[in-house]
Amino acid sequence: MSLQLSVLDQTPIRRGSNAVESLQESVQLARLADRLGYTRYWLSEHHNSATLAMAAPEILIARLASETSYIRFGSGGIMLPNHSAMKVAENFRLLEALYPNRIDLGLGRAPGGDRVSARLLNPSNSFDPQEYIRQIRDLQDFLTETPGEGNAEGMVKAIPTIDTVPELWMLTSSGESGYLAAHAGMALSYAQFINPVGGASAVANYRKRFQPSDALATPKANVGIFAFCSDSERKVQEVQAVMDYRLLSFEKGKFNDIPTYEIAKAYNYTPAEWQRVLFNRSRMIIGTPDVAKEKVTALAAEFDVEEVVIATFAEEAEDRFRSYELFSEIFELAERQTRQFA
C-alpha cells in the first residue's frame, strides 16, 4: 500500500502576526490539504501560550470540516484530564453527526501547557494515571452507549445519539500510553517530534499486546514528525537553523520565543547545546524533495506504519503551504485521491 500523509496543525503564531491570522491560515491549509489528498488533519490542544493559537480543537474542527470534502479531521489531541469524559463524548458525537465517518478523536494525557493551567481547566484533575485510565473507559462507554460506572450504568447518554463513532486514537511519546491503547483497542499515534527515542519499539509492543475492541479489530498506528520540504537549499538551511534554535529554546523553558532566521543564525551554541541540537534533529525531517522523500519513507519503514503525520513550521505561510504541496507531489497523494473518488 502507498504511504499516506496527514497534517498536524499546531496553529503557530509567527513573529509580527497574531492568533486571528494564524487561524485563517489554518482554514487555507485545510482546504489545501483536502485538495492535495492528505488523509487526515489533526489539531492540537495547547493552553497559556503566546506562540500557538489553539486551545479548543473541537471548535476549529467544525469550522475546517465545513470547508472540505474528503479529508478526515480530528484532535491531535484532546488532553483528556483537562476535561470531563462526558463533555468530550458530546463534543465529538456532535462533530461525527455533522461529518459522519470523517472525525477522529485523538487523546493525550499531558496538560497541553503547564499544571497551573491544567488545574484551572479541571479543578478535580488529580494528575493520577489511574484516573486517566478511568476516563478512557468512561469515554468509550459514552461513545458506544455501553452501561458503566461513568454513565450511571447507562442512565446518562452523551447526545446526540448517532449510528457511527469517531475513530479513537491514543497519542503517545513513550511506551506507556501504547500499552493503554493496546488494552483499550484503540489506534496509536507516536509523537516522534516530541521523543525520538524508542518509538518503533513502542509501536511494535503495542501491536503485540493489542486487544480487539468493537471499534477496532486489528492494531492501527502512525507516526508524527516535524517536517519541511523546499526546492530551495537556502530555505531548507534557514528552516533547519530556526528549528534547531526553537527546539533548544523549548528545552530551556522559553516557550514564547519566536526566532527569526537572523537570530538563529547568529546564536553561538556551546558544545553541550550543539549536542542537544544534533539530538533534536531526529525529531524532524528537513530537506529538498529527494532528501525529504527518502527520510519520510525510511521513518515509515522503521515504525512499520503506512501513515506519517507532518507538522510544519516556517517563517512564511507561503513556504509552509509549498512544503505540504511538495510532500503531496513526491508521494503522489492527489493522484491517488482523484482515482479514489472518481
SVG drawing of the C-alpha trace seen along z (x, -y; Angstrom):
<svg xmlns="http://www.w3.org/2000/svg" viewBox="-31 -43 63 53">
<polyline fill="none" stroke="black" stroke-width="0.4" points="0.0,0.0 1.2,-3.5 2.3,-5.7 -0.4,-8.0 0.4,-11.5 -1.5,-13.6 -1.3,-17.1 -0.8,-18.1 -1.7,-21.7 -0.4,-23.3 -1.6,-26.8 1.7,-28.6 1.7,-32.3 4.6,-34.0 6.6,-37.0 4.6,-40.1 1.5,-38.1 -1.5,-37.2 -3.9,-34.5 -6.6,-35.7 -4.2,-35.4 -3.0,-32.0 -6.5,-30.6 -7.2,-32.0 -4.1,-30.3 -5.4,-27.0 -8.6,-27.5 -6.4,-27.9 -4.2,-24.9 -7.2,-22.7 -8.6,-23.5 -5.2,-22.8 -4.6,-19.5 -8.1,-18.3 -7.3,-19.2 -3.8,-17.6 -5.0,-14.2 -3.9,-14.2 -5.6,-11.5 -6.4,-13.4 -5.9,-16.9 -5.4,-17.0 -5.4,-20.0 -3.6,-20.1 -4.8,-21.5 -2.5,-24.0 -3.0,-26.5 -1.3,-29.6 0.8,-30.0 1.7,-33.2 3.0,-31.3 0.1,-28.8 -3.5,-29.8 -5.4,-26.6 -7.0,-25.8 -10.2,-24.2 -9.6,-21.8 -13.3,-20.7 -14.4,-24.2 -11.9,-24.6 -12.6,-21.1 -16.2,-22.1 -15.1,-25.2 -12.5,-23.4 -14.6,-20.3 -17.2,-22.6 -14.6,-23.9 -13.6,-20.5 -14.9,-17.4 -12.7,-14.3 -10.1,-14.7 -10.7,-13.4 -10.5,-15.9 -9.6,-15.3 -7.8,-16.2 -4.1,-15.5 -5.1,-15.6 -7.7,-16.4 -5.9,-16.4 -8.4,-14.3 -7.5,-15.1 -8.4,-18.7 -12.0,-17.8 -14.9,-15.6 -15.3,-12.4 -19.0,-13.1 -18.4,-16.5 -15.6,-15.2 -18.0,-12.5 -20.8,-15.0 -18.5,-17.3 -17.2,-14.6 -20.5,-12.9 -21.8,-16.2 -18.9,-16.5 -19.4,-12.9 -23.1,-13.7 -22.2,-16.7 -19.5,-14.9 -20.1,-11.1 -17.0,-8.9 -14.7,-11.9 -13.9,-12.5 -11.0,-11.3 -10.8,-11.7 -7.1,-11.6 -6.5,-11.6 -3.5,-12.6 -2.6,-12.8 -0.2,-15.8 -1.6,-19.1 -1.1,-20.8 0.7,-23.6 1.5,-24.0 0.0,-22.3 -1.4,-25.6 -3.5,-26.0 -4.5,-22.3 -5.7,-22.8 -7.8,-25.8 -9.3,-23.9 -10.3,-21.0 -10.1,-21.6 -10.7,-17.9 -7.7,-16.8 -5.6,-14.7 -2.8,-14.0 -3.2,-10.3 -2.6,-7.9 -5.3,-5.6 -7.8,-8.5 -6.8,-8.8 -7.5,-5.1 -10.9,-5.5 -11.6,-8.5 -10.8,-6.5 -13.1,-3.7 -15.9,-6.2 -15.4,-7.9 -15.6,-4.7 -18.8,-3.8 -20.4,-7.1 -19.5,-6.8 -20.8,-3.3 -23.7,-3.7 -22.3,-0.8 -23.6,-0.8 -20.8,-1.6 -19.9,-3.3 -19.1,-6.6 -22.5,-6.9 -24.6,-5.8 -24.9,-2.3 -26.4,-3.7 -28.8,-6.1 -26.9,-9.1 -26.2,-9.3 -23.9,-11.6 -26.1,-13.3 -26.7,-13.3 -27.4,-9.6 -25.9,-8.5 -25.1,-5.3 -21.4,-6.0 -18.5,-6.6 -15.4,-8.9 -12.2,-6.9 -10.4,-6.7 -6.6,-7.3 -4.2,-7.3 -1.3,-9.8 2.0,-8.9 5.6,-9.9 6.5,-6.9 5.7,-3.3 3.3,-3.7 0.3,-5.0 1.0,-2.4 0.1,0.2 -3.1,-1.7 -4.0,-1.9 -3.4,1.8 -5.5,2.7 -8.4,0.3 -8.4,1.5 -7.5,-2.0 -5.3,-3.2 -1.9,-4.6 0.0,-7.7 3.6,-8.0 5.0,-11.6 8.5,-11.3 8.5,-15.1 8.4,-15.0 10.6,-12.0 12.8,-10.4 13.9,-7.5 12.2,-4.2 9.2,-5.0 9.5,-2.0 9.7,0.4 6.7,-1.3 4.6,-0.7 5.8,2.9 4.9,3.6 1.5,2.0 0.9,4.4 2.0,7.4 -0.4,6.6 -3.3,5.3 -6.7,6.4 -9.5,6.0 -12.4,3.7 -15.8,3.2 -14.3,0.1 -11.0,1.6 -10.4,5.3 -6.7,5.0 -3.9,2.7 -3.5,-0.6 -0.6,-3.1 1.0,-6.2 4.0,-8.4 4.2,-12.2 7.2,-14.3 8.2,-17.9 8.9,-18.2 9.7,-20.8 10.4,-20.4 11.5,-23.0 13.1,-23.2 15.4,-25.9 18.5,-24.7 18.7,-28.2 15.2,-27.9 16.0,-24.4 19.0,-25.7 17.1,-28.6 14.2,-26.4 16.8,-24.0 18.5,-26.8 15.3,-28.2 14.0,-24.7 17.4,-24.0 17.2,-27.2 13.5,-26.9 13.6,-23.3 16.6,-24.2 14.7,-27.2 11.8,-24.9 14.1,-22.8 15.2,-25.9 11.6,-26.8 11.4,-29.6 8.1,-28.6 7.1,-32.0 10.4,-32.8 9.7,-33.2 13.1,-33.4 13.8,-34.7 16.5,-33.2 18.8,-36.1 18.5,-35.4 19.0,-31.7 21.9,-32.1 23.7,-34.5 23.4,-32.3 26.7,-30.8 25.9,-27.3 28.0,-25.9 29.3,-22.3 26.7,-20.9 23.9,-22.8 25.1,-21.6 24.8,-18.1 21.2,-18.8 20.7,-20.3 22.0,-17.1 19.8,-15.0 16.7,-17.2 17.3,-16.8 16.0,-13.3 12.7,-14.9 12.4,-16.5 12.9,-15.9 14.0,-18.9 15.3,-18.8 14.8,-19.1 12.2,-16.8 14.6,-13.9 16.0,-14.0 12.6,-14.5 11.1,-11.6 13.9,-9.3 13.7,-10.2 9.9,-10.1 10.0,-6.7 12.7,-5.5 10.8,-6.7 7.6,-4.8 9.7,-1.7 11.3,-2.0 8.0,-2.2 6.3,0.3 3.4,-2.1 1.6,-3.2 0.9,-6.8 3.1,-9.7 1.7,-12.8 3.5,-16.0 3.7,-19.2 5.4,-22.1 6.7,-25.4 8.1,-28.1 8.6,-31.8 6.3,-32.5 2.9,-31.0 3.7,-30.5 6.7,-28.3 4.6,-26.2 1.9,-25.7 4.5,-24.9 6.1,-22.3 2.8,-20.4 2.4,-20.7 5.8,-19.2 5.1,-16.3 1.9,-15.6 3.7,-15.7 6.6,-13.4 4.2,-10.8 1.5,-11.4 -1.3,-11.9 -3.6,-14.0 -3.4,-11.4 -4.5,-8.7 -7.3,-10.8 -8.5,-11.5 -8.6,-7.8 -10.4,-7.0 -13.2,-9.5 -13.6,-9.4"/>
</svg>
